[in-house]
Amino acid sequence: MAYPSDLKYTKDHEWIRISGDTAEIGITDFAQQQLGDVVYVDLPEAGRTITAGDTFGSIESVKAVSELFAPMSGEVVDVNQQLKDRPETVNSDPHGTWMLKVRLADPGAAGALLDSRQYEELIKSS
Amino acid sequence: MVPFAGWDMPVEYSGITNEHMAVRTRAGVFDVSHMGEIEIAGKNAAAAVQQILCNDASGLQVGQAQYTGLLTPDGTFLDDMLVYRMAPSHFMLVANASNAAKDFAWINEQVKAVGDAAAVDTSSRYALIAIQGPAAREVLQPLTGVDLDDLKYYWFGHGEVAAARATISRTGYTGEDGFEVFVPPNMADAVWQALLQSGRSADVVPCGLGARDTLRLEAAMRLYGNDIDETTTPLEADLGWIVGWKKDAFIGRDRLVDQKQKGVSRKLVGFEMLDRGIARHGYPIMHGDQRAGVVTSGTQTPFLKKAIGMAYVPVHMAAHGSEIDIDVRGRLSKARVVALPFYKRT
């Protein structure tokens, strides 16, 4: 699967889609492949703040549990409720399945993240 | 691929859920050649088996297999295994890969003590391919002259499978009907390919360690190293039915008789999560702020579609319907004790 060039990526395998001062956050195709069948996504509620580099939730597959790390800081404005009943969409459409929508504290901080080419290099070497 | 007891084994081929569902609804093929084989033969072989293994094998016919335990003198599990009666004085034990060397060293010593019998580690002589699921019989039958309808559950026969010399056993680790086929290692690939080819129209899939674990857990089959080990007895593991109480002597008997009289203080139970999340191996069972027990196995089951597991709990918490608290990574989550197995084929 191709890594969309309109997304930014973290070394922890999250992606972020920024438009203006808001952004959507999800996990990458590489991450869902490593996890296998996702059965449960534990996310914060709207109104909570998340901090770049810190844990904001967890994701469980049949075989493992893994923490989710915030690519950028901000306030959670929406949570994808469909993931409660259909967590498997993380597997089937990883880059189209957002988990959180966030109002960014500092949209300019995106420069510290990886672009799609850098991310592809990262997963090639791992 | 993951390293497993000295073998490189695939966790999954097409995904744990897909493989699990295939076995419950059609069939799946597993390469379980890592399992260890130990054979005991000689004039006193039957006596040695009766002394070394906890189940009563006296009624075991030639061609029949039995689930049993290899116990320490303390009555705890060195391993769990199947024993096959190959001939009146010839038995084959099929042991967990991670324990096979330890088992053989122990068994060899005990067989020598009994005398007039010998134990041989024959693990390298067998590959083991399993086909499991409701379609297993119709997929395997075209490949062999052995009439599979004549093989009852936990019986085995000899013949050929896809031109390989084979022992076919109607056993498995999934809770489904199915077969385990012992073949020479150099024929393993041919048998594997033949089964997948024969199963193509039934959409049979290859299955890895991941589905093997979720399937066996739904069927509440114990996994050595998780649910049973050298600290737990058959009574604590709720496996009293594999103890040959009528036998005068076997290794571990005194401890088990004592434990049966006094009653166990903890017991392996099944649970279903009431709160969201999966309670996994090693998570504590809490009673107030005290640690009262431990989860031994846990997963989200693809077929039953709920989070289940097994745990050791104090007997006062073991009744079906009891609610228990599990520490899921720092968060107390509720679960309910339920009857085992979680899944039973109809």
Boltz contact constraints between the chains, C-beta under 6 A:
constraints:
  - contact:
      token1: [A, 36]
      token2: [B, 16]
      max_distance: 6.0
  - contact:
      token1: [A, 37]
      token2: [B, 15]
      max_distance: 6.0
  - contact:
      token1: [A, 37]
      token2: [B, 16]
      max_distance: 6.0
  - contact:
      token1: [A, 37]
      token2: [B, 17]
      max_distance: 6.0
  - contact:
      token1: [A, 39]
      token2: [B, 300]
      max_distance: 6.0
  - contact:
      token1: [A, 60]
      token2: [B, 278]
      max_distance: 6.0
  - contact:
      token1: [A, 62]
      token2: [B, 16]
      max_distance: 6.0
  - contact:
      token1: [A, 62]
      token2: [B, 299]
      max_distance: 6.0
  - contact:
      token1: [A, 62]
      token2: [B, 300]
      max_distance: 6.0
  - contact:
      token1: [A, 63]
      token2: [B, 210]
      max_distance: 6.0
